[in-house]
Amino acid sequence: MKDFKYKGFSSKELYSTVRDKFMIEERELYEDENLTSGRTYIYKPIRIKKLNKITNKTVAFKKLDLDYLNSWLLNNKDYEVLEIDGYIYKALFFPANDLYIKDADKGYIDLKVRIYKNAFSSILACGKVLTDRIIDGIYGSEKLLDINNKSNIEGLIIYPNFIISNIPKRGYKSATTIEIENTSIINNKLNINLSENERIYINGKNNYIESNKDREIRKTGEYIKFKQNLNKIKLKSDGYCEINISYQQEFNIEGAWNLE
């Protein structure tokens, strides 16, 4: 049985009282229940319980609780973000059957949840500052960064997002170009021209680059990718700029999903 968040709202922070909380657990299938799975999704039989935070015993659902759960969990037309134990799922809840609230007076209701085939980590982020100086014997215009992609899906390639901030800093030369390379993948290099006082957002998965200056950005090479395990990233510029990298790891659902 686990605490969870759905659509950004925590099951531990109820609208009506600070004494109780909702928790999620996996239940047994009914005799006549058949949960099918598709190419991109699977179904899981689950139970939502209402518990007293102090005694950890089940508490009967009130009508207000059921109205809240219907609005929060069941009134959705597309996948929403479900967070459990550090994993993120794309999830959509449904009633288990027409009698899903029959045991509400005992402190639980039965649902089923449709989950996208992969689980995700929370967003992981790191950053580096590039300069045009030598600091402590190290050239500031080139930085190395090791990123360990722990995704366990065979052959999966992740495209990280980049935010490049080319905001001048006193005493440093402003950058006009930046080069990003994953030396762990052959020929995975990207070169971009920069303008002063500019922020650039790069989303390689969607083939998208945007500048706050609303200009056409000249680039050569290909979008940076992360393979499984170690990725050695090289960052190089001809002046001062900041680079932030963000990405999410992906995992096989069966290895991640655990409500015990």
N, C-alpha and C positions, 0 to 999 in steps of 0.2 A: 504494500500500500504506500502510495507516494503523494507528496504535495506536488502541485503543478501550477503552471501559468498558461492562460489561453487568451489570445488577443491582447496580451500585455497585462492582464488582470490576474492577481494571485488568488489561489484557492484558500489561502490562509487569512485573507483580509476580506471578510464578508461585509456586505453593505449594511447588515442589520445589527450585528453584535460582535464584540471582541472576544466572546467566550468560545465560539464555535468556528469550525473550518470545514471545508470539503476536502476529500482525498479521493484518489483514483486507484483502482486495483483491477487486475484481470479476473474475469469470472469464467465459470464453466459454460459451455454451450448448452442451450436447451436441446431436448431430444429432437425437436422438429426444426432446429435452426441450422441453416447452411450458409456460411459466410464465404462467398467466392472472392477471388482475387484477380486482378487484371495485370496487364503488362507493366503498368506504371504505379500500381497501388495495391495495398492489401487491407483487409478488414481485421479488426481485433475486437473481441467481446470484452467489454469493460463495465465496471460498476462504480458509481459515484456514491460515496458515503458522507454523511454529516456526523462529525465527531466533536465532543467537548474537548477543548485544548488542554484542560487540566487532567481530567480523568481518562481521556482517550477512548471514551465509550461512545457508542452511536447515540444520536439524538434524533428524534422524530422530525421529519421535514414539515415545515409550515407551508401554507399556501403561498406566502410571500417568497419562500425559498424556491418553490417549484416555478413560480413565475419568473424569478431571477434566472434560474438555470435554463429555462426555455429561451429566454432572451439572450443569455450569454453563450450557451453551448449549442442550442438547437436551431436558432433563427439565423443561419448562415447559408449562403448559396455557393460559396467557394472556399477553398482551403484557407485556413488561418494558422497562425504560429502557435504551436503547442510546445512548452518547455518542461522537460522532466529530467532531473539529475544531470544538468549540464548539456543534454542533447536537445536539439531543436528539430521538431517534426512539422511538416505541412499536414494539417489534420482537419477533418470535417466530421462532426458528431451527428448521430441519428438515434432515435429511440430503438430499443431492442425489438419491441413489438408494440401492439396497441395497449398492452397492460404494463408498460414499463414503469409506471408509478405505483403499482399495486402494493409494494412493500415500503412506500414512503414513510408510513407510520413506524416502521422498524428502523428507519435511518438510512435507507439506501434506495437508489433507483438504478435500473439496468439499461445500458446504452450499448451502442457499437460505434467504433470510430474507423473511418477510412483514412489511411495514412499513405502519403507519397512514399515510393519504394525505398528512398534513402533517408537516413538521418543526417543531421548537420551538427557541427560544432557551433558554439557561439562565434561571433565575428572576432577574428584574431588580427591584431594590428601591430605594426612596428614602424619606426621612422629613422631617417638619417638626415644630417645637415651636411651639405657640400660647400666648400669654400675655395677661394683662389690662393690660399696660403699654405705654408708648411708649418705645422704645429707639432712640437715635440718630435721633429724628424720625420713626420708622416705627412704626405701630400694630402691636403684637405679636399682636393678636387676629385679624388677617387676613393670610394668606400666599398668594402666587401661585407656581405651579409649572408649568413647561413639560415635557411628556413627549412625546417623539417616538416614535411607534409605527411601527417600520420593517417591520412585516408586509407581505408582498407579495401576499396573497390578496385578490382583488377583493371588496369588500363585506363583508369580515370585521369583526365587532365583538368586541372583547375586553372582558371584565368583570374588572377588577383586584380583588385582595383588599385589605382594609384591616384594620389592627389599631389600635384607638384606646385609649390608656392614659390614664385620668383619675385619676392618682395625685397627691395634693396635694404641692405643693412650698412650703417655707417662704417667706413673703413674697409669695406669689401667691394670687389668688383661684381657688378650684376651679371648673371649668367645669360647667355644667348642660346645655348644648346644643352641638351642632356642626353646621355646614352644609358640605357638600361639593358643589361644582358644577364640571362641565366646561363652560366657557363656549364651547367650540368646537362643542358640540352643543346645539341648541335645547331648552330646558326639561329639561336633564339635571341635576337637582339632588336632593340627599338631605339631609333634616334628621333628626337623632336626638337624643333626650334622654339625658343622662348621669347616672350616680350616682357619688358619691365612692368612691374606691378601686376603680374598676371597669376591667376590660379587655373590650373588645368586638371580636369578630371578624366581619367582613362578607365573605360570598362571594356576590356578585350572580349569578354564573352558575348557581348552584344554589339561588337564592332563600333564602339562609340567613343569619341573624344569631344570634350566640350571645354571652351575657354570662357572666363568671365568677361573677356574683351570682345566676344562675339566676332571672332575672326576665323579665317580658314587656317588651319594648323598644318604645316608641312611636316610630314613624317616619312621615314624610310624604315624598312625592316618589317618585322611581324610582332604581334602582341605577345607579351611575356606570358609564359605558361609555367605551372608547377607540376612536376611529375611526383609520383609517390616517393617518400623518403627524402633524402637530402637534396636541396636545391641551393646552389652557390650563386648568389646574386651580386653582380658588379654594377655600381652606380658611378657615373662619371659626368662632370660638367666643366665648363670653362669659367665658372664664377659661383657666387653664393646663391644657393637655393635649398629649399627643404622638400623632402620626399616622404610621404606617408603611404604605406602599403597595407591593405586589408584583404582578408580572404576567409573563407569558411571551408573546413575539412568536411568530407562526406564519408559515411559509414554504412555498411550493410545493416539493414533494419533489424534483422534477427539477432545480431550481436549487440545492438544498442538497447533494444526495447526490453525493459525489465521492470515490472511493477511490484516485485516482491519486497 
